[in-house]
Amino acid sequence: MSAWKFLRHATHTLFISGVRLRCPHCHQGRIFATPFEIAPTCATCHVRFERMSGESLGGLMFSMTLLPIVSIGGFFVGELIVGLPRSLNIGFWLGFILCSVGLMYRHSRALWIGISYLSGGVYADAPTAPTDDLRQRVKHAFHTAHPKPEE
């Protein structure tokens, strides 16, 4: 895959999973089961979104990096160019940060899942072999439904 094709694929994957909150693999399944809870796997293609408990910190780091940059820049624009009173300017940007954390939560987590997918961290679980207990139950059900003919 050429670098241009990969960049186009990566941008498309991050856009689909981040903005539309869809699975980065199939682009159909929903990432969130409830407003603030990630589904364990995609309902369509069965990829697992998070393998370990610490993976969600990437989404937090994404929003914690973006919000201060926007807020500090906005503060200086309000202070130097617009000339807002300092208390009003600080109050506005603190309120902006508090509201944005809640509004950006889902999208920052979905963007991080997209980044994880591009790096190989989001994939379907390998199918498991049936256990002996399951084999015994299937064997018992088959013999119950199809008894051997008596001689």
C-alpha positions as CSV (number, residue, x, y, z in Angstrom):
1,M,0.0,0.0,0.0
2,S,1.5,3.3,-1.0
3,A,1.9,6.1,1.6
4,W,-0.8,8.2,-0.1
5,K,-3.4,5.3,0.0
6,F,-2.5,4.6,3.6
7,L,-3.0,8.3,4.5
8,R,-6.3,8.4,2.8
9,H,-7.4,5.1,4.5
10,A,-6.2,6.4,7.9
11,T,-8.1,9.7,7.5
12,H,-11.2,8.0,6.4
13,T,-11.0,5.4,9.2
14,L,-10.5,8.1,11.9
15,F,-13.2,10.3,10.4
16,I,-15.8,7.5,10.3
17,S,-15.0,6.1,13.8
18,G,-14.5,9.5,15.5
19,V,-17.2,11.6,14.1
20,R,-19.9,9.0,13.4
21,L,-19.0,6.8,16.4
22,R,-18.9,3.7,14.2
23,C,-16.6,0.7,14.2
24,P,-13.3,1.5,12.5
25,H,-13.2,-2.0,10.9
26,C,-16.7,-2.3,9.2
27,H,-17.9,1.3,9.6
28,Q,-21.4,-0.1,10.5
29,G,-21.5,-1.2,14.1
30,R,-21.8,1.3,16.9
31,I,-18.9,1.8,19.3
32,F,-21.0,2.9,22.3
33,A,-23.7,0.7,23.9
34,T,-25.0,3.5,26.1
35,P,-24.1,7.2,26.0
36,F,-21.0,6.7,28.2
37,E,-20.2,2.9,27.9
38,I,-18.3,1.4,25.1
39,A,-19.6,-1.9,23.7
40,P,-17.1,-4.7,24.3
41,T,-17.3,-5.8,20.6
42,C,-18.8,-4.6,17.4
43,A,-22.2,-6.1,16.8
44,T,-21.6,-6.4,13.1
45,C,-18.0,-7.6,12.7
46,H,-17.2,-8.7,16.3
47,V,-13.9,-6.8,16.7
48,R,-13.0,-6.1,20.3
49,F,-12.6,-2.4,20.9
50,E,-10.6,-2.5,24.1
51,R,-8.2,-5.4,25.0
52,M,-6.8,-4.0,28.3
53,S,-8.2,-1.7,31.0
54,G,-5.7,1.2,30.4
55,E,-6.4,1.7,26.7
56,S,-9.1,4.3,27.3
57,L,-6.4,6.7,28.6
58,G,-5.4,7.5,25.0
59,G,-8.8,9.2,24.4
60,L,-8.4,11.2,27.7
61,M,-4.9,12.3,26.6
62,F,-6.3,13.4,23.2
63,S,-8.9,15.7,24.8
64,M,-6.6,16.8,27.6
65,T,-4.1,18.0,25.0
66,L,-6.6,19.7,22.7
67,L,-8.6,21.6,25.3
68,P,-5.8,23.5,26.9
69,I,-4.4,24.6,23.5
70,V,-7.8,25.9,22.4
71,S,-8.5,27.5,25.7
72,I,-5.2,29.3,26.2
73,G,-5.4,30.5,22.6
74,G,-8.9,31.7,23.1
75,F,-8.0,33.4,26.4
76,F,-5.3,35.4,24.7
77,V,-7.6,36.3,21.8
78,G,-10.2,37.5,24.2
79,E,-7.7,39.3,26.4
80,L,-5.5,41.0,23.7
81,I,-7.7,41.4,20.6
82,V,-11.3,41.6,21.9
83,G,-10.5,43.3,25.2
84,L,-12.8,41.3,27.4
85,P,-12.6,41.9,31.2
86,R,-10.3,39.3,32.7
87,S,-12.8,37.7,35.1
88,L,-15.4,37.3,32.3
89,N,-12.7,35.8,30.0
90,I,-11.5,33.3,32.6
91,G,-15.0,32.3,33.6
92,F,-16.0,31.7,29.9
93,W,-12.9,29.5,29.2
94,L,-13.3,27.5,32.4
95,G,-17.0,26.9,31.5
96,F,-15.9,26.0,28.0
97,I,-13.4,23.4,29.3
98,L,-15.9,21.8,31.7
99,C,-18.6,21.5,29.1
100,S,-16.2,20.3,26.4
101,V,-14.9,17.4,28.5
102,G,-18.4,15.9,28.6
103,L,-19.2,16.7,25.0
104,M,-15.8,15.4,23.7
105,Y,-15.7,12.2,25.7
106,R,-17.4,9.9,23.2
107,H,-15.6,11.4,20.2
108,S,-12.2,11.3,21.8
109,R,-12.6,7.7,22.8
110,A,-13.8,6.8,19.3
111,L,-10.8,8.6,17.7
112,W,-8.5,6.7,20.0
113,I,-10.1,3.4,19.1
114,G,-9.6,4.4,15.4
115,I,-5.9,5.1,16.1
116,S,-5.6,1.8,17.9
117,Y,-7.2,0.0,14.9
118,L,-4.7,1.6,12.6
119,S,-1.9,0.3,14.8
120,G,-3.3,-3.2,14.9
121,G,-4.8,-3.1,18.4
122,V,-8.4,-3.6,17.4
123,Y,-9.3,-7.0,15.9
124,A,-11.7,-9.9,16.2
125,D,-11.0,-12.5,18.8
126,A,-9.8,-15.9,17.5
127,P,-12.5,-18.5,17.5
128,T,-12.1,-20.9,20.4
129,A,-12.3,-24.6,20.2
130,P,-15.3,-26.1,22.0
131,T,-14.6,-27.3,25.5
132,D,-15.0,-30.9,26.6
133,D,-18.1,-30.0,28.5
134,L,-19.7,-28.6,25.4
135,R,-18.7,-31.6,23.4
136,Q,-20.4,-33.9,26.0
137,R,-23.6,-31.9,26.0
138,V,-23.8,-32.0,22.2
139,K,-23.0,-35.7,22.2
140,H,-25.7,-36.3,24.8
141,A,-28.3,-34.2,22.9
142,F,-27.5,-36.0,19.7
143,H,-27.9,-39.5,21.2
144,T,-31.1,-38.4,23.0
145,A,-32.6,-37.2,19.7
146,H,-31.3,-40.2,17.7
147,P,-31.3,-43.3,19.8
148,K,-29.5,-46.4,18.6
149,P,-31.7,-49.1,17.1
150,E,-32.1,-52.1,19.3
151,E,-31.0,-55.5,18.0
